[in-house]
């Protein structure tokens, strides 16, 4: 909203809704503020760094699940995290008032990263990343994972209107004991406006814990050699 300087427009519309006599005679008007969560508020501050419209609408439905409580949604329609609110199953009717530039731009995002919380030192641990693309054109990008300023994984990815989702899997080696921090990124594509969702951080705690195991047998067998090498 700040990027397109629409704060005053939204505040003016909100003020008119709250002071409208016809609306006040029929409804108890309640005001909520949302960014990544829903909050009770009489004013907006535009300080949130992330927006989850789906979660906020779901919370309002849950709050008023036994009542008829239509929702007027004042927003620029841009969501940076969460499920796609276009497909929300809302009991309450939603009346959107859209601000800013409503043009639909191409957008790449790292939707989710699945990784174990722990790993043993010098072991390989799996990482699964879900990437999504919103747009009509064919686009190319590069997905990377960084650790301590160095690239530890890189892969070229292609998207189009139909092939708009990718699952990237790789195995990373845990080299240092303690909490290891990583950053996953997607290179920006041409005319991409929202690049905040092109980057996600994750961490793995590496444990240096080894045990000595005695293999004792009265006979020789080739499998024992395999067991010794499997440490």
ZAMARGU-4260 file (C-alpha; in steps of 0.2 Angstrom, whole numbers, plus 5000, padded with zeros to 4 digits):
<rodrens>
0) 5000/5000/5000 | 5014/5012/5004 | 5023/5008/4988 | 5008/5015/4978 | 5004/5029/4991
5) 4986/5023/4994 | 4986/5024/5013 | 4975/5040/5013 | 4963/5033/5001 | 4961/5017/5012
10) 4959/5028/5028 | 4946/5039/5019 | 4935/5024/5014 | 4937/5016/5031 | 4931/5032/5039
15) 4916/5033/5027 | 4911/5015/5031 | 4912/5018/5050 | 4902/5034/5050 | 4889/5029/5037
20) 4872/5031/5046 | 4863/5017/5035 | 4876/5005/5039 | 4876/5009/5057 | 4858/5007/5058
25) 4859/4989/5052 | 4876/4982/5058 | 4887/4983/5072 | 4903/4988/5063 | 4919/4981/5070
30) 4937/4985/5063 | 4951/4973/5061 | 4969/4976/5055 | 4979/4962/5047 | 4996/4958/5041
35) 5003/4940/5044 | 4989/4939/5058 | 4972/4947/5062 | 4971/4960/5076 | 4957/4971/5083
40) 4961/4989/5079 | 4952/5005/5075 | 4965/5012/5064 | 4978/5005/5051 | 4997/5008/5053
45) 5004/4999/5037 | 5019/4993/5047 | 5017/4974/5044 | 5031/4966/5033 | 5020/4951/5028
50) 5002/4949/5023 | 4992/4933/5025 | 4974/4937/5019 | 4969/4919/5019 | 4973/4917/5037
55) 4964/4933/5042 | 4948/4929/5033 | 4948/4911/5040 | 4950/4919/5058 | 4935/4931/5055
60) 4924/4916/5049 | 4929/4907/5065 | 4925/4922/5076 | 4908/4924/5069 | 4904/4906/5064
65) 4887/4907/5073 | 4882/4924/5066 | 4878/4932/5049 | 4893/4944/5048 | 4898/4950/5030
70) 4916/4955/5028 | 4922/4971/5019 | 4940/4968/5014 | 4950/4983/5011 | 4966/4978/5003
75) 4978/4979/4988 | 4975/4961/4985 | 4993/4956/4987 | 4997/4942/4999 | 5015/4937/5003
80) 5013/4921/5014 | 4999/4908/5017 | 4987/4899/5006 | 4979/4906/4991 | 4964/4916/4998
85) 4955/4915/4981 | 4950/4897/4985 | 4944/4900/5003 | 4928/4892/5008 | 4920/4907/5017
90) 4903/4906/5026 | 4902/4925/5027 | 4900/4935/5011 | 4916/4945/5007 | 4915/4962/4998
95) 4932/4967/4992 | 4937/4985/4990 | 4954/4985/4980 | 4967/4998/4981 | 4983/5002/4971
100) 4988/4994/4955 | 4977/4979/4951 | 4988/4973/4937 | 4993/4955/4939 | 5012/4954/4938
105) 5023/4939/4936 | 5028/4932/4953 | 5040/4918/4959 | 5040/4912/4976 | 5047/4899/4988
110) 5032/4892/4996 | 5039/4880/5008 | 5055/4872/5014 | 5055/4854/5022 | 5070/4850/5032
115) 5075/4839/5047 | 5078/4849/5063 | 5094/4839/5067 | 5108/4831/5058 | 5125/4822/5064
120) 5141/4830/5059 | 5148/4825/5042 | 5131/4817/5037 | 5120/4821/5023 | 5103/4828/5027
125) 5088/4830/5014 | 5080/4846/5009 | 5064/4848/5000 | 5059/4865/4993 | 5042/4869/4985
130) 5043/4883/4972 | 5028/4891/4963 | 5025/4903/4949 | 5010/4915/4945 | 5010/4921/4927
135) 5006/4918/4909 | 5023/4919/4901 | 5038/4906/4900 | 5051/4911/4913 | 5068/4905/4918
140) 5076/4907/4935 | 5090/4900/4946 | 5086/4892/4963 | 5101/4893/4975 | 5105/4888/4993
145) 5118/4898/5003 | 5128/4895/5019 | 5140/4907/5026 | 5140/4917/5010 | 5144/4902/4999
150) 5133/4893/4987 | 5130/4875/4992 | 5117/4870/4979 | 5111/4878/4963 | 5098/4873/4950
155) 5091/4881/4934 | 5071/4881/4934 | 5059/4884/4921 | 5040/4889/4923 | 5025/4893/4912
160) 5006/4895/4914 | 5003/4876/4916 | 5020/4870/4923 | 5019/4882/4938 | 5025/4872/4952
165) 5042/4863/4956 | 5048/4852/4970 | 5067/4853/4972 | 5076/4840/4982 | 5094/4839/4987
170) 5106/4832/5001 | 5117/4844/5010 | 5132/4840/5021 | 5133/4845/5039 | 5151/4851/5042
175) 5150/4861/5057 | 5144/4857/5075 | 5130/4868/5081 | 5116/4877/5072 | 5119/4879/5054
180) 5110/4893/5045 | 5105/4893/5026 | 5096/4904/5014 | 5086/4898/4999 | 5084/4911/4985
185) 5075/4912/4968 | 5083/4924/4955 | 5072/4939/4951 | 5063/4938/4934 | 5059/4953/4923
190) 5045/4964/4929 | 5044/4955/4945 | 5037/4967/4958 | 5036/4956/4974 | 5053/4949/4978
195) 5051/4946/4996 | 5044/4929/4994 | 5060/4924/4983 | 5070/4921/4999 | 5068/4910/5014
200) 5079/4905/5028 | 5081/4889/5037 | 5092/4881/5050 | 5098/4863/5055 | 5106/4859/5072
205) 5121/4848/5069 | 5126/4836/5083 | 5144/4829/5085 | 5140/4813/5094 | 5148/4796/5089
210) 5148/4779/5098 | 5161/4765/5098 | 5153/4748/5094 | 5162/4732/5097 | 5158/4718/5084
215) 5163/4701/5092 | 5162/4685/5083 | 5170/4668/5084 | 5171/4666/5065 | 5176/4677/5050
220) 5163/4683/5038 | 5164/4696/5024 | 5148/4705/5031 | 5159/4711/5046 | 5170/4721/5034
225) 5154/4730/5027 | 5148/4734/5045 | 5165/4742/5049 | 5165/4753/5033 | 5147/4758/5036
230) 5151/4770/5051
</rodrens>
